[in-house]
Amino acid sequence: MLRTLLKSKLHRAAITDANIAYEGSITIPTDLMEKADLWNGEKVLVTSITNGARLETYVIPGPSGSGQIVVNGAAAHLINTGHRVTIMAWGESENPIIPKRLLLNERNEVVNDTVL
């Protein structure tokens, strides 16, 4: 039986910009995408620690090492610059998945890669 399990988590990411004019998505630096095992176009759940908003969108790559995490499109009405968020992706498997869990600081640098 296939189960849906957490496979990737960026915890306490800081939103550095919110661009309502863009068509949609969340921009994540490619270095963080690689560390969290996220792909271009992958569906993610974004939850705001700041205001409790929850939304689904897809990932687009941003400049590696920039620390820039940007909410684009209509989602920018719910999650704004300065919000702290958790970004999660799921996988389907018949076996347990060991998720990539990254705790980020205010500059979106990884400070711990064993967060539950």
ABEGO torsion letter per residue (X at the ends): XBBBBBABBBBGBBBABBBAABAEEBBBBAAAAAAAGBBBGBBBBBBBAAAGBBBBBBBBBBBBGAGBBBBBEAAAAABBBGBBBBBBBBBBBABBBBBBBBBBBAAGBBABAABX
